């Protein structure tokens, strides 16, 4: 190990100071010779090389051509735009060139993968010159100043690539994490072997004398390995080497953005004809690494859903039936096909839309829009039959809220709390939402947050009439109900002349700010954690026994964290109320509460309950209080904490944590 570390150190010195005095002699000092290359190629060898290149390229396109054809002949994405181009360039730089997401989410295997990727970039010029030499048009001599430096630089990367690919091979075939799947791809082993052989055959050319027979043998070994490697790529998961950079660059703008339907005849992902080009590109990019599965709350609690298999199922469908097929995508409508189990209705309706799959994916696959697209196809065509789902949609249509309660119940709550009605003169419209307006615990959160706003001297009012944002209908695929609710909400804001909105529910914030854009632009909206964090200096600090105060473990809601990238603000509020304790899985790795995607309204789960798994994790920190920033999370943990702990911690929203320190009168002193 110390030998290759010294080699890397020497190489880095050479790279950083190649133009300075004394740096050049260090280049390649760890190598006995410069790169040895054959001095002559016969006409027969040139013909063999050209023939080999032709065969290799032909075999590559025999497989890649049909794949490219399926992608290009898929349905066009109606909402696709290259803008903003700056964001796309940055994502490409960070996720592809820097391998940022690969390393950040799985540091050790990620770094091994990055070594392989960066090594291949370093080898691009080497490989081009290698083939050019065989055709008598080589442009980089090992004896030249540039050639000596570059070939030695590439040799350093060859060592790192060899180490990296060996580590990945051991991990896949011996360690075998369950997320990679039960079946280990033999082709992956061959690819790893060929990459290792490429590096060894290149490095070997530094250890033989120029002009020896071994030079020609190493050259042809390297060449034949290259020619064998190329046609294998489109037959394996290593196809991502070709198309994943394109996928990352072209992925839909916005995290887990659900695309609009393209017209009255568009019902979502029903058949192959509905699969769009972006979806096709993404499913063919899947590297089967299992990162999405590893972090999926459904997959972690014994459900049928496996996000990786959703992507592989669509890919299998396209391979077998193509993008022009009228055969249904979901298994229940085509049980005779061999890939039916990968795309089942049961699986797609187990998704909490937490977005952890998309956040983790290193190749740009946006799983949630695909899953919601499949839900759309099942819901909008009537193929999905669920008593709880039907009851929810009827409640939204008839009562305007997901709980199915009369609007009079909300009116009584407003009167009880003496909330002013928004008349256009107040600074903020306080959005109650279904949970804040009808759920008993949600009402407590709203009442305490109103106390905070009053303490700060912020004027606010509530809408006289308010309907659900349509979040559960949107995530469950009912576009008609969602559109009705979104248009009603936009009209209500316009009529009341609302300029700024604050809400306690991250789902409401996301839906109003992003999903409603299909039908109009809503006023500016923020989450109550953001509001309180901006006024943190004006809020009183909790004073309890102990130097640091009461221990509080904060749970990151999916729709506030991954969806909105809000992590610091709620923690700042928590730290005003006590000692912040981090859960084992926090920030972008936070584990879902199980309520998202409309699942809070769909009855009992199969397998282990997602909320119980997370509640046990939170209680296991030993904190006295569980702090939440979402009424849905609060609802899910309400019973779960009592189930998983004999002495459950207290459950409070961050607004309630803040309100505890306010004067009883609720006015600023």
N, C-alpha and C positions, 0 to 999 in steps of 0.2 A: 504493500500500500504506500509506504513512504517514497518508493521510487517514482510512482506516477504522480504523487503530490509534488515532488521536486520538479518533475517534468512540466507540470502545469504552471508552477511558479516561474520556471525559466521561460516558458512560452509567453506568459502574461507580461513578463519584463520585456521580452522582445517586442510584443505587440504595442506596449505602451511607450517604448522608447526606441523604436526602430530607426528613427531619424537622428537620434542623439549619439554623441561620441561614446564609444565603449559598449553600446547596446548590441550592435550587430554580431560581434563574436559570440554572444550568448545563444544566438539562434541555432537550434539543433545540436547543442553540445551534448545532449543526452543520447543522440543517435550516432552510430558508428560511421555511417556514410550519408551522402546526399541520396535522394530518391534515384534508384536505378531503373532505367527504362530501356526497352529493346532498341538497338541501334538501327535495325533494318526489318522491314516487313516485305515478304515476297508478294507477288501478284496473287498467288493462291490464298495467302492469308488475308489480303485485302478483300478478295471476293467472298471468302468465308465470313469475314466481319460484316460486310454489307448484307450478305444473306441472313446472317444471324439477327442483325438490326431489323431487317424487313419482317422476318418471322415474328420476332418479339413484339414489334409495334402492331403487326396484324392481329396477333393473338390478344393483345391488350384491347384493341378497338372492337374485336369481335364480341367481347363482353361489355366493355364500357359504352360502346355505341348504342346498344339497345337501352341501357340505363339512361344515358343522356337523352335519347329519343323519348322515353317515358316522362322524364322531367319536363322537357320542352313542350310535349303534347298534352300535358296536364292543363287544367283550367287556369286561366290567368287570374292573378290576385287583383281584385277590383280596386283595392285601396293602396296598392304598392306605390311607393315613391322613394327615390334615392335620397331625398332630403329628410333630415339634415345630413349632409355629406360629411361634415366634421365629426359627428358622433360615430359614423360608420368607420371612418379612417382611424379614430382613436380605438374603437373596439378591435379593429383588425390589428393594430399595433400592439395593444395590450394582451389580447386573448390569443392571437396567433403568433406574432413575432416574439413577444416576451413570454408567452406561455403562462401569463399571470394567473389565470383561473386554474389551470392544470396544477401548478405548484401550490397555490394558496389553499386549495381544498384538500389535497392529498400530498403533503410536502415531500415525503421520501419517494414514492413511486412517481409523483409528479416531476420531481427533479430528474429522475432517471429518464422519464419520457422526454423532458426538455433537452437533456444531453443528446438524445438520439435526434431530435428535431433540429437543434442548432448544429449538430454535427453534419446533418444532411445539407443544411444551408452552406456550411463551410466547404462541403464537398462538391457543390454545384460546379465551381470552376475547375476543380480537380478532375471530375468526371468528364466534363466537356473536353478538356485538354487530353485526357486519357484516350477517348475515342478518336479525337482529331489526330493524335500521334499514329494510331493504327491506319489512318487514311492519308498519312504523309503530310498533314496540314497542322501539326502541333504548333502552338503559339506561346507556350510557356516552358522554358528550359530549366531543369533543375540546377544547372550551373550558373544561371543568371542571378543577379542580386534579388530581384523580385521572386523568382522561382524558388530559390533556396529558402527565403523567408516564408513564402506562402505554403510550400509543401511541408515544411516543419510545423507551421501553425496548424495545418490540416491534420498532421500526424498526432498532435496533442489532442485534437478533437476525436481522432480515431480511437484513441485509448479510452476517452470518456464515453464514446458511443458503445464501445465493446463492453465496458463496465455496466453502462446503463441497460443495454439490451439483455445482458446476462441476468441482471437483477430483475428485470421485468419477466424474463423467462422463468426464473425460479419462483417468482411470486405467482405467476399464472398456473404453472404445472405442478408445483410442490406445496406452496403455501395455500393457494386456491381459496381466496376469500369467497364467501357464499354469494356476494353481490355480482361476481363474474358469471354466475350461473352454474348449474350442475354439469352441463356438457362443456368440456374443454375443446376448443377448436384445434384440431391437428394442424390445420393450415397456418395458424398463428405460430406454432412451433417451427414450421419450415421457414416462415418469414423471418423469425428471430435468428434462425441458423444462418440464413442467407445474409442478413445484415452483419452478423458477427464475422462471417467469412469475408465479406467485403472489407471490413476493417483490418482483419488479420492479413489478408493478401496485400493490402496497401502498405501496412506497416512492415511486412516481410521484405518489401523492396528496398528498405533502408538498411537491411542486414545482409544483403548479398552484394557481391562485387559486380560492377558494371561489366557487361559483356559476357557474363556467365550464362549457362543454360537455364539456371534457376530464374533469371530475370524474365525470360520469355514464358516460362511456366507460370510464374506469379501473375504476369500481365494477362495471360489467357484465363487464368483462374478468376481474376477480378472481372474480366470482361464477360465471361460466360455466366458468372453470378449476377451481374447487372442485367444481362439479357433474360435470365430466368426469373429475376425479381419482378420486372415490369409487368408481364402478363398475369402474374399471380395477384397483383394489387386489386383489380376489380372483382376478383373471385372471393375476396376475404373482407373482413372488417377494415382492412388497411386501405380500402377505397377512400376513407376519410382523408388520407394524405393528399388526394387530388381535389376533392370537392368541399371538405370542411372549411378551408379558408374562404371559399366563395360563400358558404352558408353563413359563416360568422359576419361577413361583410354585408350580406343581403337580408339578414334576419329582420323581422318586423320591428319597427321602432316602438319602444315602450315595453316595459316588463309585463309579460303575460297578457298582452293586448289582444282582445277578442275582435277579430275583423268584422266589419259590417257585412250583411248579406248583400249580394249583388243585384237583387231584384225580387219581384213577386214569386218567381219560379225557383228561387234559391231557398232551400229549407235546411241547409247545413250539410254536413258530411253524411250523405245517405248511400251513395254508390261511388264507384271509381270515377265517374264523370264529375263528381264534386270535389275530388282531391285537387288542390291547387298546386301551382309550381313551387311555391315556398314550402308547402307541406311535403311534397315529393322530394325536393332537394334535402330537406332536413332529415327525413327518415332514411334516406340513402347515406347520410353522413354519420349515422349512429355507429359508434365504435364499440358498443356493447360493454362498456366499462363498468356499468352497474352503479354509477354514482347516484343516478336518479332513484334507483331502487333502494340504495342504502339509506337515503334520507326521507323516503316516502312514508308518511304516517300510516297509510293503508297497508303497504307491503310489510311494515314493521309490526303490525298488529293482527296478522293472520288473515287479511282480506285477499280477494282474488286479484285485485289491481296490482299491476307491476308496470310502471311507466315505460320501462325499457321495452316490454313486450307490446305495448301500444304502438311504439315506433316500428318495431320489427314486424308487427302484424300488418300495418299499412304497407310496409315495404314488401312483405310476402305477397300481399294482395296484388300490388302493382307488378311484381315479377310474374305472377301466375295469370292474372286476368287483364292487366294493363289499365291505363287511365280512361279508356273508352267503354269500360264494362258497365252494364246495368245491374250487375249482381250486388246485393246489399253488402255493406262493409261489416256490419255487426253480425255476430255469429248466429243469433237466434233466427235470422232470416236466411241463413245458408249453412245449415249444420252438416252438409255433405262434404264441405271442403276441408282440407287437412290443416289449415291454419285458423280454423274457427275459434279455437279456445283463446287465441291471442287477442281477439277483438270481441269481447262479450259485453252485453249490455250491463250485466252485473258489475263488471270491472269498471266501466266508465262512470257509473253512477255511485261508485265508492270514493271518488276523488274529492278531497276537501278543498281543491284549488289553492292549496297553501303556497304553491310556487317553488318549493324547495327543489323539485326536479329540474326546473328551468334554471334556477340559480346555480345549481351544481354542474350542469352540463357543459363540458369543455368544447363542444363542437357546434354550439349555436342552436340546438333543438329547443323549440318552444312548445313544451308538452301540453300546457293548460289550454291554449287555443285549439289544439287538435282534439283534446278530450271534450272540451265544450262544443266543438264542431260536431263530434259524434253524438253528444247529448242533444244538440239541436236537431240533428237528423232524426233521432228517435222520438223526441218530444213533438216537433212540428209536424211530423207525419202520423202521429198517433201510435207509433210502434211501442213506445214506453207506456206501460200501464202500471201505475202505482197508486194505491189508495191515499197514501200520505201526500204524494205529489199533487194528485188531483185536488185534495182538500186544501192544500196550500195555494194553488192557483185560483181556486174559487174564492178563498179568503181575500186574496190580493185584489181580485176583480170586484167583489161585492163590498168588502169592508175597507179596502185601501191599506190594510196592514197584514203582516204575515201571521199574526196571532189570531186573526179572525174575530177580533173584538169590535164592539160598536164604537164609533167615533165619540160618542157621548162619554165613554170612559176616559178618553184623553181630555175632553173638555172639563170633566170633574177634577182631574189632576191639575190642570192649569189654574182652575179657580181656587183649589185648595192651597196651591203654592203662591197664589197671587202674581203669576207671571204676566207681565204686560204683553199685549198683542203688538206685533211689529207693525208700525205705521209709517215707516220710511224716515223717521227722525232719529231712530236709535243707530248706534254704530254697527251693532252685530245682530244678525238673525240667529237665534239659538235653535239649531235643528234638533228636535227630539228623537226622531227615528222611531221605528217600531218598538225597540227595546226601551228607549227612554220615555216613550209615551204610554206604554201599556204594561211592560214587565215590572213587577214590584221592585226588584233589585235595581233595574235600570232607572226607575223613577228616583230612587235614593241617590244614585250617581248624578242624575240631572239636577236634583235639588241641591246637592252639595256643590256642584260646579257653579250653579247660579249664585250660591253664597260667595264663592270665590270671585266671580265677576262683580258682584255688588261690592265686595270688600275693595276691589281694585278701582271702583268707580267707573266701570265700563257699562255703558248703556246697551241694553239688548231688549229684544222682544221675540216672541214665538209666533209662528204663523197661526192664524185662526183655524185654518184647515190644512192638514198635512197628510200626504199619502206616502207609502213606502217608496224608497228609491228604485225598487225593482231588482235589487241585488240578487236575492235568491232565485227569482225567475230568470234573470240573465245567466246565472251560473248553471242553472238546470236546463237551459236551452229553450225556454219559452219566450221567443222574441216578440210575439204579439202582446202579451201581458206587459213585458218590459217596456215596449214602446209606448203603450198607453200610460203607464206610470211616469215614465221619463217626460213625456210631453206635458202631462198634468203638472209635474213638479216645476218644469221650466216656466209654464204659464203662471203658476202661483208666485214664483220669484219675480217675474216681470210685473205682474199686477201689483205686488206689494212694494215694488221698487227696491228690492234687496241688493245691496252692494257687497256685503261681506257676511260669510256664514262661518259658524264654529259648531262642531259636532263632537260627541263623545264616542262615536262609532267609526272605526277605520273603514268598515265596509261601505258606510254611507259616503264617507269622504272620497274613497276611490271611485265609487259608482257615479257620484255627481260630477267629480272633477274630470273623469276620463270617459266612462262609458256613455254618459249623456251627450257627449260631443257629436254623436251621430245625428242628433236631433236639434242641437243648438248649444250655445256656450253658456254655462251656468255662471253665476257670480263667483268670486274668489272664495274658496273654502279652506279651512284648516282644522286640524285635529286639536282637541283640547290640551293635549300634551305640548303641542307647539305653542299654543296660546299662553299656557302657564309658564313654560320655559322662557318665553320672551319677557315675562313680568316677574321672573324669579327673584330679582332683587327687591321687589316690593312685597313679596309674600313672607309671612313669619316662619321662622324655623322651629320645628318641633323640639320641645325640650322634655326629654324623658330620662329616667334613671340610666346611668352609665355614661361613659365618655362619648361613645359614638351613637347612643340612642338605640332604639329598637331595631332588630335585624329584619330586613325586608328583602325577600327574593323577588326580583322583577321578571315577569314573563313577557317576552316579546311577541305581540300579536303578528301573525303573518301579514295581514293587510296594512299594518303600520310599518313593519320592519322591511321585509323583502319587497313589498309592493311600493312603499313610499320612501324607503331608505331613511326612516326616522328611528334612531337608536339612542342618541345622546340626550335629546330633549326630555323624554319620560324619566330617564335616569337622573337627570338634574332635579326633577321634581321629587323623585323618591329620596334623594340624598338630603333634601330639605326636611324630610319627615323621619329619617332614621339612618341606619347603617345599611348600605346597599350590599346585597349578596347576589352573586351571579349563579345562575343555574348551570349544570354541566353542559347543556346545550343552550346557547344564548346568541344574541345578535342575529346574524344571517343564518345561523345553524339552529335557530330556535325550533322546537318541536311543536307541531300544531295542536290546538285544543280539540279539534275534531268537528267544529261547527261550520266551517266554511263550505262554499259550494252548495249551499242549501241543505246540507246534511243535518243541521240543527232541527229541521222540520220533517225529516224522513224516517222517524221511528228508530227501533233498536238496531244496533250494529251487529254484524257477524264477527266472530272472533273476539279478541280483546278490545276493549273500548279505548279509543285514542285518548280521550280525556283522562281516563284512569292512569294510563302510562305516564302522561305528562304530570298529572297531579302527584303521583308517587315520586317523580323526579324532583318536583318543587318541594314537597314535604320533606324529602330526604336531605335537603340542604340544612335542615335544622332551624331555618328562619322562623320567627314568630309570626310574620305576616307574609302573605302572598299578594304582591301588588300587580294589578292588571291595568290595561289601558284600552279595553274593549269590552262592551257589555256582553257580547257572545262568549268570550273567554270566561268572564265572570260567571255566566250562567252554567257553562259546562263544568267548571271547577266546583261549583256550589255543592253538588252532591258527591262529586268524585273525591274531593279531599276527605270527606267524612267516611268514604268507603275504604280509602287506602291508609288511613291513619287513625289510631285510637285517640290521639290528641292533635287533631288537625290544626294547622295555623289559621289565623284569622284571614279572611279574604276581603280585600278592599281595593277599589279603583283608586288611581292616583289622585283623582279629584277628592275622594273621601279622605285620603291621607293628608292632603293639603288643608281640607276643611277642618280637620281636627285641631289645628293650631290657631284657627280664627277666633276672634272674640265672639262670645255668644250672641251678641246683637247682630253680627254679620256686617257691621259697618266699620270702615276704617277709623282707627283711633287718632 
